[in-house]
Structure formats: structure tokens, C-alpha cells
Amino acid sequence: MKIGINTLYLLPGKVGGSETYIRNLIKYLPQVDQDSEYIVFSNRESTGIFASMTPNIKVVSCPVTATHRPQRILWEQAVLPLYVKRHGIDILLSAGMTAPVYCPATSVLMLFDLQHINQPENFPFYYLPFLRSIIYASAKSADGVLTISHQVKSDIVRSYHISPENVQVTHLAVDHALYTTIGPSDSEEIKARYGLPDRFILYAASSLPHKNHGRLLQAFELVRRRIPDLGLVLIGARDKGYEALAQQIAASGLTQEVLLLAWLPFEEVPSIFRACEAFVFPTLHEGFGLPVIEAMACGVPVVCSKIEPLMEIAGDAAFFVDPYSQDKISEGISSVLLDLPLRQSLIEKGKSRCREFTWEATARKTLHFLQSVHMARRRNR
């Protein structure tokens, strides 16, 4: 059987957890399924990534760029089906929220979230109707839909009126070999390389408004009244909301205490996690929250929003706070830093919790769903 993976959406270093997802899925699917042939359809920006990381799959470089999203989507709709047919693909997994509406193969779509419905402010107003229409058409025409949490599954079933049996949850996971291998001096090395404070809390997220950086900064000011030598490091894509974030930092007078970094290379992310005193994740909305379990794998205590997806993922291994209250965020951070028994308990629970999330298990569950959807399509012909 030939399984195609549509990665035309991928802009390396710009799409956060969805890049982590597709990198690891492409790495592990051929390991758990040696009977199928895997063909990755990549764009100009990502061809080199897949060609170098996975020698046992075929990479087809498509003459399209992910930089201009509308053009990429139109190419995906009009031309990708011809590539699918030419390469004899049996199942096409589209990993970036859109898929060919008319697909000659069994079509499975990955929907990470429904930001275009729940956070429309993140998108240009003139582009939003097109995006909503194409994601809706992709979901309704797909033979099956994958998503990353039960909360997002509920949103998909309710918003698109898709049968729950046709939507499969496959959690994101941690590369445990990368995140739990501790070098003797990697924390000090990463601090020196990026000029990090001696003591700091970390937040990894894009600058989109729903990531809630504003309240985190207000909470950080409160925390510093009790812990004056504490710094805050923010890593993530400079997206919509970045200028407002930079202005708020300047207005607060904390330009020396708050460090803004872009996304780090994948191999450096575990080191910055291990170097921090606590990981904070005060997002207002989330599909999954991958950095939460990555931090747990590094032995770092987590303070995160009390919202359904994060409660599903973190279980009892995080300190939950109301993300709409800077006072509650501040209290959570202070508690995790100053209450040593609580801190140690969260670290131990986090290490145990993150072991439940492996890319091998995600790949196996994904493969089973692909095969079952393909068999159902063949039966219904």
C-alpha cells in the first residue's frame, strides 16, 4: 500500500507544534509499518528537512511555496490530486488543516484546532471567509479526520456535523530520547549562548493574542515583588500581536528582565526547558499544549491554564490557574517556585505523566485509523 503525506503547509520554524507533529509522524510511521511505501509531498521550503531526516521514504518536491497560503491552497486543490494519481497513492494524509476536496485516494485530514472559528481575530478579515470555506470543504469531503485532543474533537463534531466515529484523537507526544537525555553542562551552555538570566521562568508560544502574553507580563511583575532576581524568557514565532507585546515590555520597564527570542532549533529546545525554574503556559485557548508535556519530560514544574485541553493532557501533574487573572497566574508561579514540596511533587508527577505520550504510540494509532478508513471507503464503493 502507498501512503502519501501532504506537508505542503509546512513553513519550517513558523508553525510550532504542527511542525513537531509532522516531523515525528514521518519519522515513526515507517518504523511501525514496514509493509507500506511512504511518499511525502513537500514544498520548496521543507524538502531538505524530510530528505535528510528520513532516508527510508520517498520525498516528492512540489513546485509550490508555503509562504503564500492562498496560492498554496489553490495548488493543493488543483494540482496535488494529479500528483496523488501519478504516484498511485492509496491513502493521502493531509497534515495541515486543508486537503484536496476532490481526491483520487482515501483522504484523511488533520485538524489541529478550529482557530478560524474560535479566534477569528488571528486572521486578516479579507482572508477569513476563504479559509473557513476551504477548511470546511476539506473536513466534509475527507473520509476521516484526525485531531489532537477530545476537546477539539467535540468542536469538530459540533461545528461541522461530522460523525464522531469519523474523527479520531491521536495525541501529540514527546521525543523522550531528545528530552530526557541530559548533558552535563547543557543548561549553562544554552544560557551563555542566548544571554539568558541565571534564574528565569519560560513561556514557549507564538505572539498571537490568545496566547495571553499580556496577563503573563502583569503576573510576572507581581512575582518579582517576592522574587526580585527572577527573569522571564519568551520564545516563539513573531506573529500578530508581537508589536503590542514588545511595547508592553518597554512600558513596564522590564526590558532587562524579559527576553524575547524567536523559535529555537529543535535540538536546542530541551536545553532551554531544563535551564528554566518553571514553565508557564497561560494560554486562553489551545488544541493540545505540546510544550506542557515537553517541559514535564525535562523535569520542569508546569503552571498552566485551567482549560479543557490542558486538563486532559496534564492530568494532576500541573498547577492550574485561571488564565484571565494575572493575580492567579502570579500566585501559581510563586507557589511552584517557593513551595519546595509542591515543586518536587509536580516534577515527579510530570515525569510520570509525560511517559504516557510517545510518538510510536501516536504513529500506531494513526496507522490503524488510516487503514480502517481506507477499508471502509473500499467497502462503500
C-alpha positions in Angstrom: 0.0 0.0 0.0 1.2 3.5 -0.8 0.6 6.2 1.8 1.1 9.8 0.8 1.7 12.6 3.4 0.7 16.1 2.3 3.1 18.6 4.1 2.6 21.5 1.7 1.6 23.7 4.6 4.9 23.4 6.4 7.0 26.5 6.8 9.9 25.4 9.0 10.3 27.3 12.2 7.0 29.1 11.8 4.2 26.7 12.6 5.0 25.4 16.1 3.5 22.2 17.3 2.2 21.2 13.9 5.9 21.0 12.7 6.8 18.9 15.6 3.9 16.6 14.8 4.7 16.0 11.2 8.4 15.6 11.7 7.8 12.9 14.2 5.0 11.2 12.4 7.1 10.9 9.3 10.0 9.5 11.4 7.9 6.9 13.3 5.2 5.8 10.7 7.7 3.8 8.6 9.1 2.3 11.8 5.8 0.9 12.9 4.7 0.0 9.3 7.4 -1.6 7.2 4.9 -3.1 4.7 3.7 0.2 3.2 5.5 2.7 1.0 5.5 6.3 2.2 5.7 9.2 -0.1 6.0 12.8 1.3 4.7 15.7 -0.8 6.8 18.6 0.3 7.1 22.3 -0.6 10.2 24.2 -1.6 10.9 25.2 2.0 10.7 21.8 3.6 12.1 19.4 1.0 15.6 19.3 2.6 14.2 18.6 6.1 12.5 15.4 5.1 15.1 14.2 2.6 17.8 14.4 5.4 15.8 13.1 8.3 14.1 10.0 6.8 16.1 8.1 4.2 13.6 5.2 4.0 10.8 7.3 2.5 10.4 9.0 -0.9 10.2 12.8 -0.9 8.4 14.4 -3.8 9.3 18.1 -4.1 6.4 20.1 -5.3 6.8 23.5 -7.1 4.9 25.4 -4.5 5.7 27.6 -1.5 4.1 27.7 1.9 4.9 31.4 2.3 1.8 32.5 0.4 -1.0 30.4 1.9 -3.9 31.1 -0.6 -1.7 30.2 -3.6 -0.5 27.0 -1.8 -4.1 26.0 -1.0 -5.2 26.6 -4.6 -2.3 24.5 -5.9 -3.2 21.8 -3.3 -6.8 21.7 -4.7 -6.0 21.8 -8.4 -2.6 20.1 -8.8 -1.9 17.8 -5.9 -4.6 15.3 -6.9 -2.7 14.8 -10.1 0.4 14.0 -8.2 -1.5 11.6 -6.0 -2.8 9.8 -9.0 0.5 9.8 -10.8 2.2 8.1 -7.8 -0.5 5.6 -7.2 -1.3 6.8 -3.7 -3.9 4.7 -1.8 -4.2 6.9 1.2 -3.4 10.6 1.5 -2.9 12.1 4.9 -3.1 15.9 4.8 -1.4 17.3 7.9 -2.0 21.0 7.6 -5.8 21.8 8.1 -6.7 21.6 4.4 -6.9 18.7 1.9 -7.8 18.3 -1.8 -11.6 18.3 -1.9 -11.6 16.0 -4.9 -9.0 13.4 -4.1 -8.5 10.2 -6.1 -7.2 8.4 -2.9 -8.7 7.8 0.5 -8.4 11.2 2.2 -7.6 11.8 5.9 -7.3 15.3 7.2 -5.5 16.5 10.4 -7.3 19.4 12.2 -5.2 20.8 15.0 -7.8 23.2 16.1 -10.6 25.5 14.9 -8.8 28.8 15.4 -10.5 30.2 12.3 -13.9 29.8 14.1 -12.9 30.3 17.8 -10.2 33.0 17.3 -11.0 34.8 14.1 -9.1 37.9 15.3 -5.9 35.9 14.5 -6.5 36.1 10.7 -6.9 39.0 8.2 -10.6 39.8 7.8 -10.3 39.7 4.0 -8.8 36.2 4.1 -11.0 34.6 6.8 -14.1 33.7 4.6 -11.9 31.9 2.2 -10.0 30.0 4.9 -13.3 29.0 6.7 -14.7 27.8 3.4 -11.8 25.6 2.4 -11.3 24.1 5.8 -15.0 23.3 6.0 -14.9 21.7 2.5 -11.7 19.8 3.3 -13.3 18.3 6.5 -16.6 17.5 5.0 -15.1 15.8 1.9 -12.4 13.8 3.9 -13.0 10.1 4.5 -11.7 10.6 8.1 -10.5 13.4 10.4 -7.6 13.2 12.9 -7.2 15.7 15.7 -5.1 16.1 18.8 -7.5 16.3 21.8 -11.0 15.3 22.8 -11.9 19.0 23.2 -11.0 19.7 19.6 -12.9 16.6 18.5 -16.0 17.9 20.2 -15.6 21.2 18.4 -15.2 19.5 15.1 -18.3 17.2 15.5 -20.4 20.2 16.7 -19.2 22.7 14.1 -19.0 20.5 11.0 -21.7 17.9 11.9 -19.3 15.0 11.3 -20.0 11.7 12.8 -17.9 11.1 16.0 -16.8 7.7 14.6 -15.1 9.5 11.7 -13.0 11.7 14.0 -10.0 10.1 15.7 -8.0 11.6 18.6 -4.2 11.0 18.3 -2.4 12.9 21.0 0.9 14.7 20.3 3.9 13.3 22.1 7.4 13.7 23.3 10.7 12.5 21.7 11.9 11.0 25.0 15.4 10.3 23.7 15.8 14.0 23.0 14.1 15.5 26.0 15.3 13.2 28.8 19.0 12.9 27.7 20.7 15.4 29.9 24.2 16.7 29.0 26.5 17.7 31.9 26.5 21.4 31.1 23.8 21.9 28.6 21.9 24.4 30.8 24.9 26.6 31.3 25.8 26.4 27.7 22.3 27.5 26.5 22.3 30.4 29.0 25.6 31.6 27.7 24.6 31.2 24.0 21.4 33.3 24.3 22.3 35.6 27.2 19.7 34.0 29.5 19.2 35.1 33.1 20.6 32.9 35.9 17.0 32.3 37.1 14.1 32.5 34.8 10.6 31.2 34.0 9.9 30.2 30.4 6.9 30.5 28.1 7.1 28.9 24.6 4.3 30.2 22.3 3.7 32.4 19.3 2.8 36.0 19.9 -0.9 35.6 18.8 -3.3 37.4 21.1 -4.9 34.3 22.6 -1.5 33.2 23.9 -2.1 35.7 26.7 1.4 37.3 27.0 -0.1 40.5 28.3 -1.5 39.0 31.5 1.6 36.9 32.0 3.7 40.1 32.0 1.4 41.6 34.6 1.7 38.4 36.7 5.5 38.5 36.3 5.7 42.0 37.7 3.8 40.7 40.8 6.0 37.7 41.1 9.1 39.9 41.1 8.0 41.6 44.3 8.6 38.3 46.0 11.5 37.0 43.8 13.3 40.1 42.5 16.1 38.2 40.8 13.7 36.3 38.5 13.7 36.7 34.7 11.2 35.8 32.1 12.1 34.2 28.7 9.6 34.2 25.9 10.3 32.0 22.8 8.1 31.7 19.8 7.2 32.9 16.4 6.8 36.7 16.0 3.2 36.6 14.8 0.3 39.0 15.1 0.5 40.7 18.5 4.3 40.9 18.6 4.5 44.7 18.3 1.9 45.1 21.1 3.9 42.6 23.3 7.2 44.5 22.7 5.5 47.8 23.5 4.1 46.4 26.8 7.5 45.1 27.8 9.1 48.5 27.1 6.3 50.3 29.0 6.7 48.1 32.0 10.3 49.0 32.4 11.3 45.3 32.3 13.4 45.2 29.2 16.4 43.8 31.1 14.3 41.2 32.9 12.2 39.9 29.9 14.0 38.3 27.0 12.2 37.8 23.6 13.6 35.0 21.4 12.4 33.5 18.1 11.8 29.8 17.8 15.0 27.9 18.7 16.4 25.0 16.6 14.6 21.7 17.6 17.7 20.2 19.1 18.2 23.2 21.5 14.6 23.4 22.9 15.2 20.7 25.6 18.2 22.6 26.9 16.3 25.8 27.4 13.5 23.9 29.1 16.0 22.3 31.5 17.6 25.6 32.3 14.4 27.3 33.5 13.0 27.2 37.0 9.4 26.7 35.9 7.4 26.5 32.7 4.3 28.7 32.4 1.6 28.2 29.8 -1.2 30.8 30.4 -2.9 30.4 27.0 -6.6 31.2 26.7 -7.3 28.6 24.0 -5.3 25.6 22.9 -5.8 22.4 20.9 -3.3 20.4 22.8 -0.4 22.2 24.5 2.6 20.2 23.5 5.2 22.4 25.4 3.5 21.3 28.6 4.5 17.7 28.3 7.9 18.6 26.8 8.6 20.6 30.0 7.5 17.7 32.1 9.9 15.4 30.2 12.7 17.8 31.1 11.9 17.6 34.8 10.4 21.1 35.0 7.3 22.1 37.1 4.4 23.4 35.0 2.0 26.2 35.7 -0.8 26.3 33.0 -4.3 27.4 32.2 -7.3 25.6 33.7 -8.8 24.9 30.3 -10.2 21.6 29.0 -7.4 20.5 26.6 -4.6 21.2 29.1 -6.5 19.4 31.9 -6.9 16.5 29.6 -3.2 16.4 28.8 -1.6 17.3 32.1 -3.9 15.4 34.5 -2.8 16.1 38.1 0.8 16.9 37.1 0.5 20.7 36.6 -0.5 23.7 38.7 -3.7 25.0 37.1 -4.6 28.7 37.1 -7.3 31.0 35.8 -5.7 32.5 32.7 -7.9 35.6 32.8 -6.5 36.6 36.2 -2.9 38.0 36.5 -3.2 37.5 40.3 -4.0 33.8 39.9 -1.2 33.4 37.4 1.2 35.2 39.8 0.1 33.0 42.7 0.7 29.8 40.7 4.2 30.8 39.6 5.1 31.9 43.2 3.8 28.7 44.7 5.7 26.5 42.3 8.9 28.4 42.9 8.7 28.8 46.6 6.8 25.8 47.9 9.5 23.1 47.6 7.4 20.0 48.4 4.8 21.2 45.9 7.5 21.8 43.3 9.1 18.4 43.8 5.7 16.7 43.6 4.9 18.4 40.3 8.3 17.4 38.9 7.8 13.7 39.8 4.2 13.6 38.6 5.2 15.3 35.4 7.9 12.8 34.6 5.4 10.0 35.1 2.7 11.7 33.1 4.8 12.5 30.0 5.7 8.9 29.6 2.1 8.2 28.6 2.8 10.2 25.4 5.1 8.6 22.8 5.4 9.2 19.1 5.5 5.4 18.5 2.0 5.1 20.1 0.8 8.1 18.1 2.1 6.6 14.9 0.5 3.2 15.6 -2.9 4.8 16.4 -2.7 7.0 13.3 -1.8 4.0 11.1 -4.7 2.0 12.5 -7.1 4.8 11.7 -5.7 5.3 8.2 -6.2 1.6 7.4 -9.7 1.4 8.9 -10.8 4.5 7.0 -9.4 3.0 3.8 -11.1 -0.3 4.3 -14.4 1.5 4.9 -14.1 3.5 1.7 -13.4 0.4 -0.3 -16.4 -1.4 1.2 -18.7 1.5 0.4 -17.7 1.8 -3.2 
